[in-house]
Structure formats: C-alpha cells, structure tokens
C-alpha cells in the first residue's frame, strides 16, 4: 500500500478512477461523458492510518471523496477537547464540500484507517453544479444532514454516556448501514469516555438485543429501537 504525508502525498491521475464517480450518489444522474471528463481532472491520494488529510483552516480548493477506508472529521471544542463530528466511509464526501464559495476548511479530516481519497478542483465542481442542478440539490441535502449531525453531536455532548453512544450508533448506522466497522474502543474515543464504560454500555445494549458486537464491527439490529431508547432516557 502506498502511503503519503500531508506535505508530500502520493498523487495519481484518473486512470485508476474510471467509473468511480458513477458509484457516488451525488453523481448518479450525470451523463457518462460528463463524468468521464470530470474523472480526468481527479487526483487520487493515499494516507496512512491516523494521518491528517485536511487541517482546520486549510484553503477550501477541492471537493474530497473517500474511495476506500474511512475518515473522521474533528474540531477543537471551546474547552480544548478534540471533538469528532462525523465518520465518513467509501463514496462519502468530506472536508470542504460545505465551502463551495471558497474560504477555509471548517474541520480537520483524519484517516481513521488506511484510506484512499480522490479530490476534484472546486472550480470544476461548481461548473458541474451549474450544468446539472440535480448535483446542487443532492449536495444541499448532504450538507444539511452533516450540519444536523454536527449540531446533534454538540447537543448530546453533556448527556449521559449511554445516550451519547446511542446517538453515535444511530448516525453511524445511517452512514455505514447495519454493520458499523468500529470497535467499542473506537466508539469510546468518539464519545469521550473510557473503554471500560463503553464495553459495559455495549454489554447492556447487547443483552437487550439492540446490538451485536464482533471483531472490528458492531451490528445495529434495530435503528428505530435505538432512537426510541434515546427518547426514553
């Protein structure tokens, strides 16, 4: 696996990316010839686990998409603690997709696993939205959902550990499906609690039939049941 640093990424042009954009929901209504033209302008980069891809305050010059692996978006909270806003898996947008008018990236994006990402020049992406309004509508829905998740995360920050874990699992199930590729330790880090507390919480949730834990994954058995549990707490 090729790796890269923040200042010296391994970048490859689009030959390896042919057909990739057609698998991303945002672009599914775009004609193949338009996608092919866009893919010729894409750059692919590889990052090692825990490596920074974007830093908070970087210029918003590209739109970024996860091709393989997953990333997490972090911000520094007023109390100085690093707060995870969301986790993004394959075919998900991250980073500067909410800065289409330019400006600076609002959060740090870090490789949660070894990850392959592609970037599109912001100017080309804006031109695409002008030509195909469906892309603009889909992006608006995507950004609105991310903002809602970020606001919910801040709201739940002062709630009980169980409530924070339940809220996180609902968001992750929406992102990854029923099988979330995380461990209980990683969940603990994301909600700001100890591994022991996370394990105890999941044991209780598992005993009630709400989730199942396995090696490197957590299966959500019923998302609505988790939502109902949050409302009951």
FISEVO-587130 format. One record per residue (C-alpha): x negated, y, z. Coordinates in pm, 1 decimal. Layout:
<torkes>
((X,Y,Z))
...
</torkes>
This chain:
<torkes>
((0.0,0.0,0.0))
((-136.0,340.4,-92.8))
((-129.8,597.9,182.0))
((-178.7,970.7,189.0))
((-236.8,1261.4,419.7))
((-40.9,1583.1,445.5))
((-312.3,1771.7,257.6))
((-418.9,1501.8,12.6))
((-114.9,1298.3,-93.1))
((-133.9,1021.5,-347.3))
((97.3,1151.1,-621.3))
((219.1,970.5,-930.5))
((433.7,1092.0,-1217.0))
((764.9,944.2,-1307.5))
((682.8,623.0,-1496.9))
((748.4,423.4,-1178.3))
((1069.6,616.6,-1114.7))
((1267.5,541.5,-1429.2))
((1625.4,470.3,-1335.3))
((1579.3,562.1,-969.2))
((1793.4,877.1,-971.3))
((2087.4,681.8,-1112.6))
((2094.6,485.5,-782.8))
((2130.7,805.9,-575.6))
((2493.9,900.2,-512.9))
((2426.2,1266.0,-581.3))
((2326.4,1196.0,-942.7))
((2560.7,914.8,-1044.5))
((2782.7,1138.4,-1259.7))
((2488.9,1282.0,-1456.3))
((2431.1,1161.2,-1817.3))
((2131.9,924.6,-1855.6))
((1942.7,1162.4,-2087.2))
((1962.5,1442.8,-1829.2))
((1840.1,1208.2,-1556.2))
((1553.5,1088.7,-1774.4))
((1443.0,1449.2,-1826.6))
((1457.8,1513.8,-1451.7))
((1266.1,1196.2,-1369.5))
((978.4,1311.1,-1589.7))
((935.5,1602.7,-1350.1))
((943.9,1395.6,-1032.2))
((638.3,1326.9,-821.7))
((610.8,1014.1,-607.7))
((414.3,1013.3,-283.0))
((333.8,752.3,-18.5))
((295.5,823.2,352.8))
((181.9,607.1,641.7))
((399.3,543.5,947.4))
((418.2,849.3,1176.4))
((266.0,1076.7,911.9))
((417.0,1421.4,860.7))
((573.9,1476.8,519.5))
((708.8,1827.7,576.2))
((640.2,2065.9,862.1))
((888.6,2309.1,1007.4))
((824.3,2639.8,829.6))
((674.7,2491.8,510.6))
((786.2,2666.4,188.0))
((1106.3,2508.6,50.2))
((975.6,2443.1,-300.8))
((1113.5,2094.1,-373.4))
((1405.7,1862.3,-309.5))
((1294.2,1537.8,-142.2))
((1446.6,1189.7,-164.7))
((1347.9,871.1,17.4))
((1271.3,589.9,-225.7))
((1159.1,321.2,22.1))
((1136.5,318.2,401.3))
((1286.4,578.0,630.3))
((1204.6,919.3,772.8))
((1328.2,1117.1,1068.9))
((1388.1,1489.3,1093.8))
((1272.2,1665.3,1410.7))
((1296.6,2014.2,1553.4))
((1143.3,2166.4,1862.7))
((1418.6,2238.5,2114.5))
((1414.7,2558.1,2326.5))
((1285.2,2353.8,2621.6))
((985.0,2245.4,2411.6))
((1102.7,1886.6,2366.2))
((1087.9,1729.5,2021.8))
((1448.2,1654.1,1921.8))
((1541.8,1407.4,1647.5))
((1820.3,1544.4,1428.1))
((1875.1,1250.4,1195.5))
((1725.8,941.7,1035.8))
((1724.8,908.2,656.3))
((1689.9,582.8,462.6))
((1646.0,485.5,98.1))
((1816.2,714.6,-155.3))
((1879.4,980.0,110.3))
((1789.9,1347.3,74.5))
((1588.2,1526.5,340.9))
((1381.8,1834.8,415.7))
((1460.0,2135.8,202.5))
((1793.3,2027.6,47.4))
((1965.3,2290.8,264.2))
((1726.2,2567.1,145.2))
((1823.1,2588.9,-219.9))
((1788.0,2964.0,-217.8))
((1424.9,2934.6,-114.9))
((1284.5,3025.0,225.4))
((1130.1,2778.3,466.4))
((1195.1,2418.7,565.1))
((1405.0,2419.6,886.1))
((1269.0,2099.7,1043.5))
((978.2,1856.4,1044.0))
((1011.8,1534.9,841.9))
((806.0,1239.2,967.2))
((762.5,890.6,822.1))
((932.1,652.1,1065.7))
((794.2,358.9,863.5))
((558.4,337.5,571.1))
((755.7,539.2,322.4))
((770.0,626.2,-45.3))
((937.5,953.8,-135.8))
((994.8,1149.7,-454.9))
((1014.4,1525.1,-492.8))
((1187.7,1739.5,-753.5))
((1096.2,2103.3,-821.0))
((1359.4,2326.2,-660.6))
((1398.7,2533.3,-976.8))
((1481.1,2225.0,-1185.2))
((1729.1,2106.6,-924.9))
((1905.6,2443.4,-924.2))
((1926.7,2431.3,-1304.8))
((2081.8,2085.2,-1278.9))
((2349.6,2214.2,-1041.2))
((2430.8,2496.6,-1281.7))
((2478.7,2247.8,-1565.2))
((2664.9,1986.3,-1360.8))
((2890.0,2131.4,-1086.8))
((2954.7,1779.0,-952.0))
((2598.8,1780.5,-815.9))
((2662.8,2107.5,-631.4))
((2986.4,1973.0,-481.7))
((2819.2,1648.8,-371.6))
((2527.0,1838.8,-220.8))
((2763.1,2068.2,-28.4))
((2930.3,1763.7,124.5))
((2589.5,1613.3,209.1))
((2459.3,1930.1,375.4))
((2786.1,1980.6,566.4))
((2761.0,1627.6,702.7))
((2399.0,1679.4,809.6))
((2485.4,2006.8,981.7))
((2771.6,1837.8,1164.7))
((2541.2,1558.7,1280.8))
((2281.2,1810.2,1399.1))
((2542.5,2009.2,1590.3))
((2682.0,1692.2,1745.8))
((2332.3,1585.5,1848.9))
((2278.0,1916.1,2029.7))
((2622.7,1888.9,2192.1))
((2554.8,1537.5,2320.9))
((2205.1,1623.4,2448.9))
((2333.5,1687.3,2802.3))
((2571.7,1390.2,2811.7))
((2504.7,1051.5,2972.7))
((2252.3,814.7,2815.0))
((2527.4,574.0,2714.3))
((2719.2,847.5,2536.3))
((2405.0,966.7,2355.2))
((2326.2,613.0,2241.8))
((2682.4,552.7,2123.6))
((2683.8,877.8,1928.7))
((2349.3,795.6,1769.6))
((2463.2,446.6,1670.1))
((2775.3,587.5,1500.6))
((2561.8,827.6,1295.7))
((2308.6,557.6,1209.3))
((2583.1,317.0,1103.0))
((2713.2,585.8,868.4))
((2362.3,623.7,723.9))
((2247.4,259.8,705.3))
((2564.1,51.3,725.8))
((2646.3,-203.5,995.5))
((2283.9,-320.9,1028.9))
((2066.0,-40.9,1164.2))
((1690.7,-106.3,1113.1))
((1578.3,17.1,1455.3))
((1470.9,-133.3,1785.8))
((1601.8,-43.4,2128.1))
((1267.4,125.7,2196.4))
((1309.8,349.9,1891.9))
((1664.4,435.0,1998.6))
((1530.3,527.8,2342.5))
((1282.3,767.2,2184.2))
((1551.2,924.8,1969.2))
((1791.4,994.9,2256.8))
((1523.2,1089.8,2508.5))
((1549.3,809.7,2763.4))
((1334.7,525.0,2894.6))
((1307.3,192.6,2713.9))
((1441.1,15.9,3023.2))
((1754.4,231.1,3029.4))
((1807.4,176.6,2657.7))
((1776.4,-200.8,2698.7))
((2024.9,-205.2,2988.5))
((2271.9,1.0,2787.1))
((2249.4,-231.3,2488.9))
((2287.4,-538.2,2708.8))
((2615.2,-392.9,2834.6))
((2732.4,-299.5,2484.0))
((2638.7,-645.1,2356.7))
((2823.9,-818.7,2639.3))
((3135.4,-625.9,2536.1))
((3097.8,-735.1,2174.5))
((3031.7,-387.7,2037.3))
((2680.0,-451.0,1903.0))
((2432.2,-732.6,1847.5))
((2057.0,-686.8,1877.1))
((1792.1,-876.9,1686.5))
((1429.8,-842.1,1590.1))
((1387.0,-493.8,1445.2))
((1759.2,-435.7,1398.9))
((2083.0,-353.0,1577.7))
((2413.8,-462.4,1427.3))
((2716.9,-245.7,1487.7))
((3018.3,-475.1,1498.2))
((3288.7,-210.3,1507.0))
((3214.9,158.2,1445.5))
((3563.7,268.6,1546.8))
((3524.6,85.2,1878.5))
((3208.8,288.0,1945.8))
((3394.5,611.0,1864.9))
((3678.1,509.8,2098.6))
((3424.3,432.4,2371.1))
((3268.4,779.4,2333.6))
((3609.6,942.7,2373.8))
((3680.2,735.7,2686.2))
((3356.9,832.9,2864.3))
</torkes>
